[in-house]
Amino acid sequence: MMTSLLKWIVPWEFSWVFLLSFAAICVLYVRGCARLPVSGGRRLAFWTGMAIVYVSLHTYFDYYAEHEFFMHRIQQVLLHHLAPLLLVGSYPGTVLRAGLPLAWRARALRPLERSWPWRAMTGVLLNPAVATVLFVGFILIWLIPSMQTLAMLDWRIYRFMNWTMMLSGLSYWWLVLDHRPRPPGRMTPGLRVLSPAITMSPQILAGAIVTFSKTDLYPIFEICGRAFTFNVLTGQLAGGVIMWVPAAMIESIGGLLALRQWVRLSRNGRIKSKRQLQLERRLG
């Protein structure tokens, strides 16, 4: 029993960079929760998201993701959709910031946030058009059989693939679940609700193509050695359905959360008309 449990806990491919980064974020969050009031729901969302990230990237689950297409699709849906949605939905920014020592915030964080490289980088990556294109683009790029083959043959490309999926998911959901009006938010509340319906369309199409394909699109999993013995096309069909149905459901939930924020902003009178914004700009 204990040996079987340890098999799942021990990482398939150990990474000091991931482990230290993960531990640092956890420590900052715990420190921040000790300094700020954080609801139980937000804490649950954050720790569930972090647990999903850890299990997906640093346990024996990663072995199956490298040896079965449908397990790989589960991993990608978790990293690209579910974990980022939970993490961003917990609104951890102020909590993580509060977890930093005051001297670090004053001497390092604030100068970094005011520096032009940081502002240029965030201006590009958190641009709604760029974030949306990257969110959908990375899914489609890594689905190309030749790109999937490269990722499976080179561990560096494999890790780069996983990080691009997770970071693009974080940046996208950060925009969609923004609880502020625009400005200072980068997307209008209405666009936040509509955006998931737009981004899920090409993913559903790609999932349908994989699901109904009658040929083995990803023979690299045969070369790497499959973890299970059932029919290749059955596994491919399951992978297509996973990126089709669960991914669309998660995006629908994200759209509903954005709708809830829109209703809250409207109820509180924080959504301003174009005429009000133009007047404020003239007075400002």
Contacts in CASP RR format, 6 or more apart in sequence:
PFRMAT RR
TARGET T0000
AUTHOR 0000-0000-0000
METHOD contacts of the structure
MODEL  1
MMTSLLKWIVPWEFSWVFLLSFAAICVLYVRGCARLPVSGGRRLAFWTGM
AIVYVSLHTYFDYYAEHEFFMHRIQQVLLHHLAPLLLVGSYPGTVLRAGL
PLAWRARALRPLERSWPWRAMTGVLLNPAVATVLFVGFILIWLIPSMQTL
AMLDWRIYRFMNWTMMLSGLSYWWLVLDHRPRPPGRMTPGLRVLSPAITM
SPQILAGAIVTFSKTDLYPIFEICGRAFTFNVLTGQLAGGVIMWVPAAMI
ESIGGLLALRQWVRLSRNGRIKSKRQLQLERRLG
7 60 0 8 1.000
8 59 0 8 1.000
8 60 0 8 1.000
8 61 0 8 1.000
9 59 0 8 1.000
9 60 0 8 1.000
10 59 0 8 1.000
10 60 0 8 1.000
11 58 0 8 1.000
11 59 0 8 1.000
11 60 0 8 1.000
11 62 0 8 1.000
12 59 0 8 1.000
12 60 0 8 1.000
12 61 0 8 1.000
12 62 0 8 1.000
12 63 0 8 1.000
12 66 0 8 1.000
13 62 0 8 1.000
13 155 0 8 1.000
14 58 0 8 1.000
15 57 0 8 1.000
15 58 0 8 1.000
15 159 0 8 1.000
18 57 0 8 1.000
18 58 0 8 1.000
19 58 0 8 1.000
22 50 0 8 1.000
22 53 0 8 1.000
22 54 0 8 1.000
22 58 0 8 1.000
25 50 0 8 1.000
25 96 0 8 1.000
26 50 0 8 1.000
28 95 0 8 1.000
28 96 0 8 1.000
28 99 0 8 1.000
28 100 0 8 1.000
29 46 0 8 1.000
29 92 0 8 1.000
29 95 0 8 1.000
29 96 0 8 1.000
29 99 0 8 1.000
31 98 0 8 1.000
31 99 0 8 1.000
31 100 0 8 1.000
32 38 0 8 1.000
32 95 0 8 1.000
32 96 0 8 1.000
32 98 0 8 1.000
32 99 0 8 1.000
33 43 0 8 1.000
33 95 0 8 1.000
35 98 0 8 1.000
35 99 0 8 1.000
36 94 0 8 1.000
36 95 0 8 1.000
36 98 0 8 1.000
38 95 0 8 1.000
41 90 0 8 1.000
42 89 0 8 1.000
42 90 0 8 1.000
42 91 0 8 1.000
42 92 0 8 1.000
43 90 0 8 1.000
45 86 0 8 1.000
45 87 0 8 1.000
45 89 0 8 1.000
45 90 0 8 1.000
46 86 0 8 1.000
46 87 0 8 1.000
46 90 0 8 1.000
46 92 0 8 1.000
46 95 0 8 1.000
48 86 0 8 1.000
49 82 0 8 1.000
49 83 0 8 1.000
49 86 0 8 1.000
49 87 0 8 1.000
49 90 0 8 1.000
50 83 0 8 1.000
50 87 0 8 1.000
52 78 0 8 1.000
52 79 0 8 1.000
52 82 0 8 1.000
52 83 0 8 1.000
52 86 0 8 1.000
53 79 0 8 1.000
53 83 0 8 1.000
53 87 0 8 1.000
53 166 0 8 1.000
55 61 0 8 1.000
55 78 0 8 1.000
56 62 0 8 1.000
56 65 0 8 1.000
56 75 0 8 1.000
56 78 0 8 1.000
56 79 0 8 1.000
56 83 0 8 1.000
56 162 0 8 1.000
57 79 0 8 1.000
57 162 0 8 1.000
61 71 0 8 1.000
61 75 0 8 1.000
62 75 0 8 1.000
63 227 0 8 1.000
64 71 0 8 1.000
64 227 0 8 1.000
65 71 0 8 1.000
65 72 0 8 1.000
65 74 0 8 1.000
65 75 0 8 1.000
66 72 0 8 1.000
66 152 0 8 1.000
66 158 0 8 1.000
66 224 0 8 1.000
67 221 0 8 1.000
67 224 0 8 1.000
67 225 0 8 1.000
67 226 0 8 1.000
67 227 0 8 1.000
68 221 0 8 1.000
68 226 0 8 1.000
68 227 0 8 1.000
68 228 0 8 1.000
68 235 0 8 1.000
69 218 0 8 1.000
69 221 0 8 1.000
69 235 0 8 1.000
69 236 0 8 1.000
69 239 0 8 1.000
70 235 0 8 1.000
70 236 0 8 1.000
70 238 0 8 1.000
70 239 0 8 1.000
70 240 0 8 1.000
70 242 0 8 1.000
71 227 0 8 1.000
72 221 0 8 1.000
73 238 0 8 1.000
73 239 0 8 1.000
73 240 0 8 1.000
73 242 0 8 1.000
73 243 0 8 1.000
74 239 0 8 1.000
74 242 0 8 1.000
75 162 0 8 1.000
76 139 0 8 1.000
76 142 0 8 1.000
76 165 0 8 1.000
76 243 0 8 1.000
77 242 0 8 1.000
77 243 0 8 1.000
77 246 0 8 1.000
77 247 0 8 1.000
77 250 0 8 1.000
79 162 0 8 1.000
79 165 0 8 1.000
79 166 0 8 1.000
80 135 0 8 1.000
80 138 0 8 1.000
80 139 0 8 1.000
80 165 0 8 1.000
80 166 0 8 1.000
80 168 0 8 1.000
80 169 0 8 1.000
80 247 0 8 1.000
81 169 0 8 1.000
81 246 0 8 1.000
81 247 0 8 1.000
81 250 0 8 1.000
81 251 0 8 1.000
82 250 0 8 1.000
83 166 0 8 1.000
84 166 0 8 1.000
84 169 0 8 1.000
84 170 0 8 1.000
84 172 0 8 1.000
84 173 0 8 1.000
85 173 0 8 1.000
85 177 0 8 1.000
85 250 0 8 1.000
85 253 0 8 1.000
85 254 0 8 1.000
85 257 0 8 1.000
87 170 0 8 1.000
87 173 0 8 1.000
88 170 0 8 1.000
88 173 0 8 1.000
88 174 0 8 1.000
88 177 0 8 1.000
89 173 0 8 1.000
89 177 0 8 1.000
89 257 0 8 1.000
91 177 0 8 1.000
91 179 0 8 1.000
97 105 0 8 1.000
97 109 0 8 1.000
100 109 0 8 1.000
112 118 0 8 1.000
113 119 0 8 1.000
124 130 0 8 1.000
125 131 0 8 1.000
125 134 0 8 1.000
125 171 0 8 1.000
126 171 0 8 1.000
126 174 0 8 1.000
126 175 0 8 1.000
126 186 0 8 1.000
127 186 0 8 1.000
128 175 0 8 1.000
128 186 0 8 1.000
128 187 0 8 1.000
128 191 0 8 1.000
128 195 0 8 1.000
131 168 0 8 1.000
131 171 0 8 1.000
131 172 0 8 1.000
131 174 0 8 1.000
131 175 0 8 1.000
132 172 0 8 1.000
132 195 0 8 1.000
132 198 0 8 1.000
132 199 0 8 1.000
134 164 0 8 1.000
134 168 0 8 1.000
134 171 0 8 1.000
134 172 0 8 1.000
135 168 0 8 1.000
135 169 0 8 1.000
135 171 0 8 1.000
135 172 0 8 1.000
135 199 0 8 1.000
136 199 0 8 1.000
136 202 0 8 1.000
136 203 0 8 1.000
137 168 0 8 1.000
138 164 0 8 1.000
138 165 0 8 1.000
138 168 0 8 1.000
139 165 0 8 1.000
139 202 0 8 1.000
139 203 0 8 1.000
139 206 0 8 1.000
139 243 0 8 1.000
140 202 0 8 1.000
140 206 0 8 1.000
141 147 0 8 1.000
142 148 0 8 1.000
142 151 0 8 1.000
142 161 0 8 1.000
142 164 0 8 1.000
142 165 0 8 1.000
143 206 0 8 1.000
143 210 0 8 1.000
145 217 0 8 1.000
145 218 0 8 1.000
145 220 0 8 1.000
148 218 0 8 1.000
148 220 0 8 1.000
149 218 0 8 1.000
149 220 0 8 1.000
150 157 0 8 1.000
151 157 0 8 1.000
151 158 0 8 1.000
151 160 0 8 1.000
151 161 0 8 1.000
152 158 0 8 1.000
152 220 0 8 1.000
152 221 0 8 1.000
152 224 0 8 1.000
153 220 0 8 1.000
172 199 0 8 1.000
173 254 0 8 1.000
175 186 0 8 1.000
175 187 0 8 1.000
175 192 0 8 1.000
175 195 0 8 1.000
176 187 0 8 1.000
176 192 0 8 1.000
176 195 0 8 1.000
176 196 0 8 1.000
176 254 0 8 1.000
176 255 0 8 1.000
176 258 0 8 1.000
177 192 0 8 1.000
177 254 0 8 1.000
177 257 0 8 1.000
177 258 0 8 1.000
177 261 0 8 1.000
178 185 0 8 1.000
178 186 0 8 1.000
178 187 0 8 1.000
178 192 0 8 1.000
178 261 0 8 1.000
179 261 0 8 1.000
179 264 0 8 1.000
179 265 0 8 1.000
181 189 0 8 1.000
181 265 0 8 1.000
181 270 0 8 1.000
181 271 0 8 1.000
181 272 0 8 1.000
182 188 0 8 1.000
182 189 0 8 1.000
183 277 0 8 1.000
187 195 0 8 1.000
189 258 0 8 1.000
189 261 0 8 1.000
189 262 0 8 1.000
189 265 0 8 1.000
189 266 0 8 1.000
189 271 0 8 1.000
190 258 0 8 1.000
190 262 0 8 1.000
192 255 0 8 1.000
192 258 0 8 1.000
192 261 0 8 1.000
192 262 0 8 1.000
193 255 0 8 1.000
193 258 0 8 1.000
193 259 0 8 1.000
193 262 0 8 1.000
195 255 0 8 1.000
195 258 0 8 1.000
196 251 0 8 1.000
196 252 0 8 1.000
196 254 0 8 1.000
196 255 0 8 1.000
196 258 0 8 1.000
197 251 0 8 1.000
197 255 0 8 1.000
199 251 0 8 1.000
200 247 0 8 1.000
200 248 0 8 1.000
200 251 0 8 1.000
200 252 0 8 1.000
203 243 0 8 1.000
203 244 0 8 1.000
203 247 0 8 1.000
203 248 0 8 1.000
203 251 0 8 1.000
204 244 0 8 1.000
204 248 0 8 1.000
206 243 0 8 1.000
207 239 0 8 1.000
207 240 0 8 1.000
207 241 0 8 1.000
207 243 0 8 1.000
207 244 0 8 1.000
208 240 0 8 1.000
208 244 0 8 1.000
210 217 0 8 1.000
210 236 0 8 1.000
210 237 0 8 1.000
210 239 0 8 1.000
210 240 0 8 1.000
210 243 0 8 1.000
211 236 0 8 1.000
211 237 0 8 1.000
211 239 0 8 1.000
211 240 0 8 1.000
211 241 0 8 1.000
211 244 0 8 1.000
213 233 0 8 1.000
213 236 0 8 1.000
214 233 0 8 1.000
216 222 0 8 1.000
216 232 0 8 1.000
216 233 0 8 1.000
216 236 0 8 1.000
217 236 0 8 1.000
218 236 0 8 1.000
222 232 0 8 1.000
226 232 0 8 1.000
262 271 0 8 1.000
265 271 0 8 1.000
272 280 0 8 1.000
END
